Amino acid sequence: MKIGLLTSGGDCQALNAAMRGVVKALYENTDDISIIGFEDGYKGLIYNNFHTVAPSEFSGILTKGGTILGTSRQPFKKMNVPDENGLDKVEAMKKNYKNLGLDCLVILGGNGTHKTANLLSNEGLNIVTLPKTIDNDIWGTDISFGFQSSVDIATNAIDCIHTTAASHGRVFIVEIMGHKVGHLALHAGIAGGAHIILIPEIPYDLDKIIDAIEKRDKTGKRFTILAVAEGAISKEDAALSKKEYKQKLKGSKYPSVAYEIADKIKEKTGKEIRIAVPGHTQRGGAPCPYDRVISTRFGAAAADLIIKGEYGNMVAMVNGEIKSVPLGEVAGKLKTVDAEASVIKEAKAIGISFGD
C-alpha cells in the first residue's frame, strides 16, 4: 500500500504528532506500507516535489511543533486558475497522484485545505483528511488539533499582562489570532481572566467598552484587560457591505483593529493604553498534552479509514467520540461562535463584557 501525506495551510502544533499517529497505526496494522511525503503542502503535489519517508522520520516527533514536511498556503479560489506557466493545477495533482500509484492521500489542514481536498475527492482521488487549525473553525468536528495549544499560549500572554497592567494601572489590549471566528480569543480570554472579550461574531459598541472600563474604575480596579480577536468588528462596520468594509480597511491608518480600539478609548477617556500582540507565537512551539492525545487519536482513526477503504472522509471528534464526516459536509462551511451559546452567557454572568 502506498500512501501520500501532506500538510497544507498555516502551520500549528501537533501536525507532526498527527502524522506520526497515521503512520504508526498503518505500520502496526498492515503489511508492505510505503509513505510518500509531499513537500510544502499542495505545492508539492502540484509540482511533484516529494520524497519517500522512512519510518524512522516519524520517531521522536510527538512533541515537535511545526511540520517535518513543510507547508504553504494555496488558496482554493486559485486552484482552478493556471499558474504563471499555464499549468492546470488540478490536473497536475491528479496526474502526480496516479503516476505515483497512490492508494490514498492523507491531508492535514484547515478550511481552505478541506475545500481542495473535497475537490480532489470529487475528481476520483482517494482522500482522508484530519482537522488542523488553531482557530477551531472547521465544520463537523468539536475540536481541531492545534487549538488547545494556541489557547494555552494566548492565555499565558494574558497572564503575563496582568502583573504589568496592575502595576501601572493601565488598560491593556491583547490581540489574539482569529480573523473570521473568535473561538481562540473567547477561550483564552476566559482562561486568562480578561475583563472584556471582543470577537467577530459579536459586533462591539465602543461606548459599552468604555462603560465596562469605567465600571471597573469605580470599584477601585486600577486596570482593565481586553482580549481582542483580529477580526473583531464594531457595530458600525458590521453594518457596512463587504465591499465598503474592505475599502475602509484599505484606507485605515491602523495596522490592526487593536490599534484602532486603543486610539478611540484613549481619545474618549484619556487613559494610557498598551497593546500586546502574541502573533505567530500562537502557532509555534510544542503541542500541549491534550493536542498530543487528540492528534494521535485522529491519526490512528485516519489509518483505520484507509485500511477499510472508507475514503472521502474527515476524521472528527463529535460529542467526545472519534468519528468520520463526509468531506462534502465539511468543505465550504465555517464553524463560528454562537453568540447565544451557553459559554457566552456564563462569561457574561461573571461580569465579562463583550462590548454589546
KEMAR-981926 format. One record per residue (C-alpha): residue in three letters; x, y, z. Coordinates in nm, 4 decimals, decimal comma, always signed. Layout:
BEGIN
r code = ALA; east = X; north = Y; up = Z
...
***
This chain:
BEGIN
r code = MET; east = +0,0000; north = +0,0000; up = +0,0000
r code = LYS; east = +0,1353; north = +0,3415; up = -0,0968
r code = ILE; east = +0,0065; north = +0,6409; up = +0,0988
r code = GLY; east = +0,0649; north = +1,0097; up = +0,0226
r code = LEU; east = +0,0866; north = +1,2613; up = +0,3059
r code = LEU; east = +0,0810; north = +1,6407; up = +0,3042
r code = THR; east = +0,0239; north = +1,9320; up = +0,5420
r code = SER; east = -0,1349; north = +2,2446; up = +0,3986
r code = GLY; east = -0,2187; north = +2,5990; up = +0,5105
r code = GLY; east = -0,0947; north = +2,7726; up = +0,8231
r code = ASP; east = +0,1225; north = +2,5623; up = +1,0493
r code = CYS; east = +0,0305; north = +2,4736; up = +1,4048
r code = GLN; east = +0,1246; north = +2,2466; up = +1,6898
r code = ALA; east = +0,0610; north = +1,8689; up = +1,6636
r code = LEU; east = +0,0875; north = +1,8358; up = +1,2848
r code = ASN; east = +0,3827; north = +1,6043; up = +1,3379
r code = ALA; east = +0,2022; north = +1,4183; up = +1,6149
r code = ALA; east = -0,0979; north = +1,3591; up = +1,3867
r code = MET; east = +0,1191; north = +1,2306; up = +1,1002
r code = ARG; east = +0,3008; north = +1,0074; up = +1,3458
r code = GLY; east = -0,0352; north = +0,8655; up = +1,4552
r code = VAL; east = -0,1336; north = +0,7854; up = +1,0960
r code = VAL; east = +0,1952; north = +0,6203; up = +1,0071
r code = LYS; east = +0,2424; north = +0,4223; up = +1,3291
r code = ALA; east = -0,1122; north = +0,2817; up = +1,3057
r code = LEU; east = -0,0619; north = +0,1855; up = +0,9402
r code = TYR; east = +0,2674; north = +0,0080; up = +1,0121
r code = GLU; east = +0,1167; north = -0,1700; up = +1,3119
r code = ASN; east = -0,1921; north = -0,2944; up = +1,1280
r code = THR; east = -0,0885; north = -0,3551; up = +0,7661
r code = ASP; east = +0,1970; north = -0,5069; up = +0,5683
r code = ASP; east = +0,4142; north = -0,3553; up = +0,2962
r code = ILE; east = +0,3487; north = +0,0155; up = +0,3538
r code = SER; east = +0,5234; north = +0,2973; up = +0,1690
r code = ILE; east = +0,4771; north = +0,6634; up = +0,2703
r code = ILE; east = +0,5250; north = +0,9445; up = +0,0184
r code = GLY; east = +0,5635; north = +1,2884; up = +0,1780
r code = PHE; east = +0,4744; north = +1,5868; up = -0,0407
r code = GLU; east = +0,6790; north = +1,8927; up = +0,0428
r code = ASP; east = +0,5177; north = +2,2283; up = +0,1268
r code = GLY; east = +0,1560; north = +2,1195; up = +0,1028
r code = TYR; east = -0,0420; north = +2,1145; up = -0,2200
r code = LYS; east = +0,2532; north = +2,2838; up = -0,3888
r code = GLY; east = +0,4429; north = +1,9566; up = -0,3559
r code = LEU; east = +0,1566; north = +1,7612; up = -0,5085
r code = ILE; east = +0,1183; north = +2,0122; up = -0,7936
r code = TYR; east = +0,4867; north = +2,0246; up = -0,8856
r code = ASN; east = +0,5694; north = +1,6646; up = -0,7887
r code = ASN; east = +0,8079; north = +1,7565; up = -0,5084
r code = PHE; east = +0,8138; north = +1,4591; up = -0,2727
r code = HIS; east = +1,0286; north = +1,2040; up = -0,1024
r code = THR; east = +0,9709; north = +0,8566; up = +0,0316
r code = VAL; east = +0,9526; north = +0,8981; up = +0,4075
r code = ALA; east = +1,1350; north = +0,6403; up = +0,6150
r code = PRO; east = +0,9604; north = +0,5083; up = +0,9274
r code = SER; east = +1,2447; north = +0,6496; up = +1,1374
r code = GLU; east = +1,1416; north = +1,0042; up = +1,0361
r code = PHE; east = +0,8226; north = +0,9642; up = +1,2363
r code = SER; east = +1,0095; north = +0,8695; up = +1,5511
r code = GLY; east = +1,0612; north = +1,1359; up = +1,8173
r code = ILE; east = +0,8253; north = +1,3923; up = +1,6605
r code = LEU; east = +0,5300; north = +1,3612; up = +1,9010
r code = THR; east = +0,6409; north = +1,6745; up = +2,0861
r code = LYS; east = +0,7851; north = +1,8618; up = +1,7887
r code = GLY; east = +0,5945; north = +2,1674; up = +1,6655
r code = GLY; east = +0,5543; north = +2,2704; up = +1,3024
r code = THR; east = +0,5629; north = +2,0088; up = +1,0264
r code = ILE; east = +0,8522; north = +1,7958; up = +0,9037
r code = LEU; east = +0,7026; north = +1,8077; up = +0,5521
r code = GLY; east = +0,6768; north = +2,1858; up = +0,5311
r code = THR; east = +0,3583; north = +2,3708; up = +0,4383
r code = SER; east = +0,2282; north = +2,6543; up = +0,2219
r code = ARG; east = -0,0944; north = +2,8361; up = +0,1526
r code = GLN; east = -0,2558; north = +2,7539; up = -0,1807
r code = PRO; east = -0,5869; north = +2,9481; up = -0,1947
r code = PHE; east = -0,8787; north = +2,7343; up = -0,3067
r code = LYS; east = -1,0156; north = +3,0128; up = -0,5286
r code = LYS; east = -0,6957; north = +2,9922; up = -0,7344
r code = MET; east = -0,6837; north = +2,6142; up = -0,7662
r code = ASN; east = -0,8701; north = +2,6217; up = -1,0988
r code = VAL; east = -0,6577; north = +2,9117; up = -1,2252
r code = PRO; east = -0,3498; north = +2,8010; up = -1,4264
r code = ASP; east = -0,0124; north = +2,9012; up = -1,2801
r code = GLU; east = +0,2212; north = +3,1548; up = -1,4455
r code = ASN; east = +0,3377; north = +2,8828; up = -1,6885
r code = GLY; east = -0,0142; north = +2,7792; up = -1,7799
r code = LEU; east = -0,0096; north = +2,4611; up = -1,5697
r code = ASP; east = -0,3530; north = +2,3236; up = -1,4759
r code = LYS; east = -0,3033; north = +2,2653; up = -1,1020
r code = VAL; east = -0,5911; north = +2,0238; up = -1,0512
r code = GLU; east = -0,4909; north = +1,8091; up = -1,3484
r code = ALA; east = -0,1291; north = +1,8156; up = -1,2299
r code = MET; east = -0,2294; north = +1,6906; up = -0,8840
r code = LYS; east = -0,4400; north = +1,4120; up = -1,0326
r code = LYS; east = -0,1612; north = +1,3123; up = -1,2714
r code = ASN; east = +0,1061; north = +1,3021; up = -0,9999
r code = TYR; east = -0,1208; north = +1,1048; up = -0,7670
r code = LYS; east = -0,1841; north = +0,8433; up = -1,0378
r code = ASN; east = +0,1725; north = +0,8300; up = -1,1683
r code = LEU; east = +0,2975; north = +0,7565; up = -0,8167
r code = GLY; east = +0,0417; north = +0,4794; up = -0,7822
r code = LEU; east = -0,1000; north = +0,6143; up = -0,4572
r code = ASP; east = -0,3749; north = +0,4205; up = -0,2836
r code = CYS; east = -0,4755; north = +0,7199; up = -0,0725
r code = LEU; east = -0,3736; north = +1,0774; up = +0,0023
r code = VAL; east = -0,3879; north = +1,1897; up = +0,3656
r code = ILE; east = -0,4289; north = +1,5665; up = +0,4003
r code = LEU; east = -0,3910; north = +1,7678; up = +0,7204
r code = GLY; east = -0,5314; north = +2,1196; up = +0,7059
r code = GLY; east = -0,7961; north = +2,3789; up = +0,7761
r code = ASN; east = -1,0897; north = +2,5251; up = +0,5865
r code = GLY; east = -0,9265; north = +2,6141; up = +0,2560
r code = THR; east = -0,7377; north = +2,2854; up = +0,2618
r code = HIS; east = -1,0622; north = +2,0935; up = +0,3016
r code = LYS; east = -1,2210; north = +2,2679; up = +0,0044
r code = THR; east = -0,9369; north = +2,1464; up = -0,2157
r code = ALA; east = -0,9444; north = +1,8024; up = -0,0526
r code = ASN; east = -1,3142; north = +1,7741; up = -0,1374
r code = LEU; east = -1,2439; north = +1,8861; up = -0,4933
r code = LEU; east = -0,9804; north = +1,6127; up = -0,5335
r code = SER; east = -1,2159; north = +1,3581; up = -0,3791
r code = ASN; east = -1,4842; north = +1,4545; up = -0,6308
r code = GLU; east = -1,2230; north = +1,4143; up = -0,9062
r code = GLY; east = -1,1850; north = +1,0496; up = -0,8085
r code = LEU; east = -0,8847; north = +1,0512; up = -0,5746
r code = ASN; east = -0,8948; north = +0,8518; up = -0,2506
r code = ILE; east = -0,8750; north = +1,1166; up = +0,0207
r code = VAL; east = -0,8760; north = +1,1095; up = +0,4022
r code = THR; east = -0,8306; north = +1,4314; up = +0,5994
r code = LEU; east = -0,7524; north = +1,5452; up = +0,9530
r code = PRO; east = -0,8792; north = +1,8769; up = +1,1007
r code = LYS; east = -0,5946; north = +2,1166; up = +1,1771
r code = THR; east = -0,6348; north = +2,4799; up = +1,2802
r code = ILE; east = -0,5671; north = +2,7000; up = +1,5800
r code = ASP; east = -0,8980; north = +2,8766; up = +1,5052
r code = ASN; east = -1,1112; north = +2,5670; up = +1,5764
r code = ASP; east = -1,3429; north = +2,6755; up = +1,2955
r code = ILE; east = -1,3688; north = +2,3549; up = +1,0912
r code = TRP; east = -1,7260; north = +2,2405; up = +1,0451
r code = GLY; east = -1,8174; north = +1,8902; up = +1,1585
r code = THR; east = -1,5719; north = +1,8481; up = +1,4463
r code = ASP; east = -1,5993; north = +1,9684; up = +1,8036
r code = ILE; east = -1,2297; north = +2,0469; up = +1,8083
r code = SER; east = -0,9290; north = +2,0603; up = +1,5807
r code = PHE; east = -0,5736; north = +1,9854; up = +1,6887
r code = GLY; east = -0,3604; north = +2,2943; up = +1,7424
r code = PHE; east = -0,6451; north = +2,4845; up = +1,9077
r code = GLN; east = -0,5754; north = +2,3941; up = +2,2701
r code = SER; east = -0,2023; north = +2,4584; up = +2,2348
r code = SER; east = -0,2806; north = +2,8037; up = +2,0968
r code = VAL; east = -0,5280; north = +2,8697; up = +2,3768
r code = ASP; east = -0,2506; north = +2,7864; up = +2,6236
r code = ILE; east = -0,0074; north = +3,0300; up = +2,4586
r code = ALA; east = -0,2606; north = +3,3124; up = +2,4258
r code = THR; east = -0,3717; north = +3,2555; up = +2,7858
r code = ASN; east = -0,0123; north = +3,2778; up = +2,9033
r code = ALA; east = +0,0234; north = +3,6092; up = +2,7194
r code = ILE; east = -0,2799; north = +3,7461; up = +2,9052
r code = ASP; east = -0,1489; north = +3,6036; up = +3,2341
r code = CYS; east = +0,1795; north = +3,7878; up = +3,1844
r code = ILE; east = -0,0008; north = +4,1131; up = +3,1051
r code = HIS; east = -0,1924; north = +4,1034; up = +3,4355
r code = THR; east = +0,1075; north = +4,1925; up = +3,6517
r code = THR; east = +0,2328; north = +4,4817; up = +3,4418
r code = ALA; east = -0,1197; north = +4,6168; up = +3,3845
r code = ALA; east = -0,1883; north = +4,6067; up = +3,7586
r code = SER; east = +0,1454; north = +4,7653; up = +3,8467
r code = HIS; east = +0,0958; north = +5,0630; up = +3,6161
r code = GLY; east = -0,2820; north = +5,0906; up = +3,6311
r code = ARG; east = -0,3189; north = +5,0674; up = +3,2547
r code = VAL; east = -0,5690; north = +4,9441; up = +3,0010
r code = PHE; east = -0,4102; north = +4,6622; up = +2,8027
r code = ILE; east = -0,5323; north = +4,5155; up = +2,4744
r code = VAL; east = -0,4072; north = +4,1659; up = +2,3885
r code = GLU; east = -0,4707; north = +4,0929; up = +2,0217
r code = ILE; east = -0,5473; north = +3,7247; up = +1,9636
r code = MET; east = -0,5438; north = +3,5443; up = +1,6283
r code = GLY; east = -0,8797; north = +3,4879; up = +1,4606
r code = HIS; east = -0,9827; north = +3,6896; up = +1,1543
r code = LYS; east = -1,3211; north = +3,5293; up = +1,0963
r code = VAL; east = -1,4069; north = +3,3486; up = +1,4199
r code = GLY; east = -1,3487; north = +3,4115; up = +1,7884
r code = HIS; east = -1,3073; north = +3,0675; up = +1,9482
r code = LEU; east = -0,9438; north = +3,1330; up = +2,0379
r code = ALA; east = -0,9989; north = +3,4810; up = +2,1816
r code = LEU; east = -1,3064; north = +3,3590; up = +2,3699
r code = HIS; east = -1,1349; north = +3,0662; up = +2,5403
r code = ALA; east = -0,8055; north = +3,2444; up = +2,6061
r code = GLY; east = -0,9940; north = +3,5489; up = +2,7303
r code = ILE; east = -1,1927; north = +3,3483; up = +2,9831
r code = ALA; east = -0,8922; north = +3,1376; up = +3,0869
r code = GLY; east = -0,6701; north = +3,4444; up = +3,1226
r code = GLY; east = -0,9198; north = +3,6469; up = +3,3231
r code = ALA; east = -0,9739; north = +3,9179; up = +3,0597
r code = HIS; east = -1,2386; north = +4,1707; up = +3,1580
r code = ILE; east = -1,3551; north = +4,2455; up = +2,8041
r code = ILE; east = -1,3558; north = +3,9972; up = +2,5129
r code = LEU; east = -1,4217; north = +4,1131; up = +2,1577
r code = ILE; east = -1,4892; north = +3,8571; up = +1,8836
r code = PRO; east = -1,6087; north = +3,8843; up = +1,5208
r code = GLU; east = -1,9420; north = +3,7161; up = +1,5953
r code = ILE; east = -2,0496; north = +3,9863; up = +1,8428
r code = PRO; east = -2,0033; north = +4,3376; up = +1,6939
r code = TYR; east = -1,8961; north = +4,5782; up = +1,9648
r code = ASP; east = -2,0189; north = +4,9215; up = +2,0715
r code = LEU; east = -1,7284; north = +5,1433; up = +2,1783
r code = ASP; east = -1,9423; north = +5,3125; up = +2,4415
r code = LYS; east = -2,0164; north = +4,9742; up = +2,6002
r code = ILE; east = -1,6426; north = +4,9016; up = +2,6173
r code = ILE; east = -1,5802; north = +5,2343; up = +2,7888
r code = ASP; east = -1,8702; north = +5,1693; up = +3,0273
r code = ALA; east = -1,7069; north = +4,8405; up = +3,1277
r code = ILE; east = -1,3702; north = +5,0117; up = +3,1862
r code = GLU; east = -1,5276; north = +5,2913; up = +3,3919
r code = LYS; east = -1,7283; north = +5,0411; up = +3,5953
r code = ARG; east = -1,4015; north = +4,8762; up = +3,6992
r code = ASP; east = -1,2557; north = +5,2184; up = +3,7843
r code = LYS; east = -1,5480; north = +5,2951; up = +4,0138
r code = THR; east = -1,4971; north = +4,9712; up = +4,2068
r code = GLY; east = -1,1326; north = +5,0561; up = +4,2671
r code = LYS; east = -0,9832; north = +4,8296; up = +3,9983
r code = ARG; east = -0,6724; north = +5,0006; up = +3,8611
r code = PHE; east = -0,6504; north = +4,8176; up = +3,5298
r code = THR; east = -0,8529; north = +4,6514; up = +3,2543
r code = ILE; east = -0,7511; north = +4,3815; up = +3,0078
r code = LEU; east = -0,9183; north = +4,3337; up = +2,6722
r code = ALA; east = -0,8764; north = +4,0106; up = +2,4721
r code = VAL; east = -0,9470; north = +4,1177; up = +2,1150
r code = ALA; east = -0,9706; north = +3,8824; up = +1,8170
r code = GLU; east = -0,8026; north = +4,0089; up = +1,4989
r code = GLY; east = -1,1398; north = +4,0090; up = +1,3274
r code = ALA; east = -1,3316; north = +4,1976; up = +1,5984
r code = ILE; east = -1,5649; north = +4,4486; up = +1,4374
r code = SER; east = -1,7696; north = +4,7466; up = +1,5544
r code = LYS; east = -2,1448; north = +4,7617; up = +1,5088
r code = GLU; east = -2,0976; north = +5,0486; up = +1,2632
r code = ASP; east = -1,8539; north = +4,8498; up = +1,0495
r code = ALA; east = -2,0681; north = +4,5371; up = +1,0707
r code = ALA; east = -2,3494; north = +4,7356; up = +0,9082
r code = LEU; east = -2,1311; north = +4,8070; up = +0,6024
r code = SER; east = -2,1337; north = +4,5891; up = +0,2935
r code = LYS; east = -1,8347; north = +4,3589; up = +0,2466
r code = LYS; east = -1,7072; north = +4,5867; up = -0,0301
r code = GLU; east = -1,7473; north = +4,9003; up = +0,1824
r code = TYR; east = -1,5706; north = +4,7393; up = +0,4775
r code = LYS; east = -1,2779; north = +4,6273; up = +0,2613
r code = GLN; east = -1,2458; north = +4,9826; up = +0,1318
r code = LYS; east = -1,2438; north = +5,1174; up = +0,4856
r code = LEU; east = -0,9696; north = +4,8759; up = +0,5919
r code = LYS; east = -0,7678; north = +4,9624; up = +0,2829
r code = GLY; east = -0,7639; north = +5,3305; up = +0,3774
r code = SER; east = -0,7175; north = +5,2771; up = +0,7520
r code = LYS; east = -0,4201; north = +5,4268; up = +0,9324
r code = TYR; east = -0,4271; north = +5,1439; up = +1,1855
r code = PRO; east = -0,2216; north = +4,8248; up = +1,1413
r code = SER; east = -0,4979; north = +4,6214; up = +1,3080
r code = VAL; east = -0,8240; north = +4,6532; up = +1,4999
r code = ALA; east = -0,6437; north = +4,6572; up = +1,8376
r code = TYR; east = -0,4741; north = +4,9857; up = +1,7491
r code = GLU; east = -0,7992; north = +5,1419; up = +1,6338
r code = ILE; east = -0,9780; north = +5,0429; up = +1,9549
r code = ALA; east = -0,6854; north = +5,1680; up = +2,1646
r code = ASP; east = -0,6843; north = +5,5030; up = +1,9873
r code = LYS; east = -1,0565; north = +5,5526; up = +2,0353
r code = ILE; east = -1,0525; north = +5,4514; up = +2,4030
r code = LYS; east = -0,7673; north = +5,6941; up = +2,4678
r code = GLU; east = -0,9491; north = +5,9705; up = +2,2784
r code = LYS; east = -1,2645; north = +5,9273; up = +2,4878
r code = THR; east = -1,1106; north = +5,8542; up = +2,8277
r code = GLY; east = -0,7566; north = +5,9922; up = +2,8211
r code = LYS; east = -0,6340; north = +5,6618; up = +2,9619
r code = GLU; east = -0,2933; north = +5,5153; up = +2,8934
r code = ILE; east = -0,3386; north = +5,2190; up = +2,6611
r code = ARG; east = -0,0879; north = +4,9463; up = +2,5759
r code = ILE; east = -0,1148; north = +4,6770; up = +2,3095
r code = ALA; east = +0,0384; north = +4,3272; up = +2,3181
r code = VAL; east = +0,0336; north = +4,1076; up = +2,0075
r code = PRO; east = +0,1413; north = +3,7454; up = +2,0674
r code = GLY; east = +0,1157; north = +3,6926; up = +1,6909
r code = HIS; east = +0,2713; north = +3,3798; up = +1,5464
r code = THR; east = +0,3863; north = +3,2551; up = +1,8848
r code = GLN; east = +0,0296; north = +3,1208; up = +1,8999
r code = ARG; east = +0,1155; north = +2,8802; up = +1,6172
r code = GLY; east = +0,4546; north = +2,7754; up = +1,7477
r code = GLY; east = +0,6252; north = +2,5559; up = +1,9989
r code = ALA; east = +0,5497; north = +2,2062; up = +2,1217
r code = PRO; east = +0,1907; north = +2,0794; up = +2,1276
r code = CYS; east = +0,0269; north = +2,0641; up = +2,4684
r code = PRO; east = -0,0562; north = +1,7187; up = +2,6112
r code = TYR; east = -0,4230; north = +1,7482; up = +2,5090
r code = ASP; east = -0,3282; north = +1,8115; up = +2,1450
r code = ARG; east = -0,0800; north = +1,5246; up = +2,1528
r code = VAL; east = -0,3595; north = +1,2925; up = +2,2607
r code = ILE; east = -0,6283; north = +1,4028; up = +2,0136
r code = SER; east = -0,3887; north = +1,4274; up = +1,7183
r code = THR; east = -0,2662; north = +1,0734; up = +1,7911
r code = ARG; east = -0,6261; north = +0,9541; up = +1,8098
r code = PHE; east = -0,7137; north = +1,1358; up = +1,4868
r code = GLY; east = -0,4110; north = +0,9822; up = +1,3161
r code = ALA; east = -0,4976; north = +0,6293; up = +1,4276
r code = ALA; east = -0,8581; north = +0,6798; up = +1,3140
r code = ALA; east = -0,7384; north = +0,8045; up = +0,9735
r code = ALA; east = -0,5308; north = +0,4884; up = +0,9340
r code = ASP; east = -0,8392; north = +0,2819; up = +1,0157
r code = LEU; east = -1,0382; north = +0,4585; up = +0,7419
r code = ILE; east = -0,7581; north = +0,3880; up = +0,4934
r code = ILE; east = -0,7421; north = +0,0194; up = +0,5866
r code = LYS; east = -1,1202; north = -0,0101; up = +0,5494
r code = GLY; east = -1,1193; north = +0,1866; up = +0,2224
r code = GLU; east = -1,3591; north = +0,4468; up = +0,3593
r code = TYR; east = -1,2361; north = +0,7442; up = +0,1567
r code = GLY; east = -1,3796; north = +1,0917; up = +0,1089
r code = ASN; east = -1,3989; north = +1,1487; up = +0,4840
r code = MET; east = -1,2547; north = +1,3775; up = +0,7503
r code = VAL; east = -1,1695; north = +1,2373; up = +1,0921
r code = ALA; east = -1,3628; north = +1,4346; up = +1,3548
r code = MET; east = -1,4486; north = +1,4487; up = +1,7209
r code = VAL; east = -1,8228; north = +1,4540; up = +1,7816
r code = ASN; east = -1,9522; north = +1,4628; up = +2,1383
r code = GLY; east = -1,6206; north = +1,3307; up = +2,2652
r code = GLU; east = -1,6045; north = +1,0359; up = +2,0240
r code = ILE; east = -1,3794; north = +0,9999; up = +1,7181
r code = LYS; east = -1,5916; north = +0,9629; up = +1,4046
r code = SER; east = -1,5724; north = +1,0271; up = +1,0311
r code = VAL; east = -1,7588; north = +1,3036; up = +0,8497
r code = PRO; east = -1,8048; north = +1,3176; up = +0,4683
r code = LEU; east = -1,5874; north = +1,5865; up = +0,3091
r code = GLY; east = -1,8904; north = +1,7191; up = +0,1224
r code = GLU; east = -2,0452; north = +1,8135; up = +0,4559
r code = VAL; east = -1,7288; north = +1,9891; up = +0,5749
r code = ALA; east = -1,5959; north = +2,1822; up = +0,2756
r code = GLY; east = -1,7008; north = +2,5446; up = +0,2434
r code = LYS; east = -1,8539; north = +2,5702; up = +0,5902
r code = LEU; east = -1,7239; north = +2,7715; up = +0,8834
r code = LYS; east = -1,7836; north = +2,6872; up = +1,2495
r code = THR; east = -1,8348; north = +3,0235; up = +1,4158
r code = VAL; east = -1,9004; north = +3,1121; up = +1,7786
r code = ASP; east = -2,2713; north = +3,1096; up = +1,8535
r code = ALA; east = -2,3465; north = +3,4461; up = +2,0140
r code = GLU; east = -2,6206; north = +3,2744; up = +2,2160
r code = ALA; east = -2,4027; north = +2,9826; up = +2,3288
r code = SER; east = -2,4001; north = +2,8933; up = +2,6973
r code = VAL; east = -2,0293; north = +2,9763; up = +2,7261
r code = ILE; east = -2,1056; north = +3,3371; up = +2,6259
r code = LYS; east = -2,3906; north = +3,3596; up = +2,8759
r code = GLU; east = -2,1744; north = +3,2116; up = +3,1507
r code = ALA; east = -1,8908; north = +3,4535; up = +3,0743
r code = LYS; east = -2,1353; north = +3,7448; up = +3,0918
r code = ALA; east = -2,2730; north = +3,6079; up = +3,4196
r code = ILE; east = -1,9346; north = +3,6579; up = +3,5859
r code = GLY; east = -1,9059; north = +4,0134; up = +3,4550
r code = ILE; east = -1,7097; north = +3,9754; up = +3,1309
r code = SER; east = -1,8158; north = +4,2336; up = +2,8740
r code = PHE; east = -1,8408; north = +4,1538; up = +2,5040
r code = GLY; east = -1,8921; north = +4,5157; up = +2,4102
r code = ASP; east = -2,2541; north = +4,4608; up = +2,3158
***
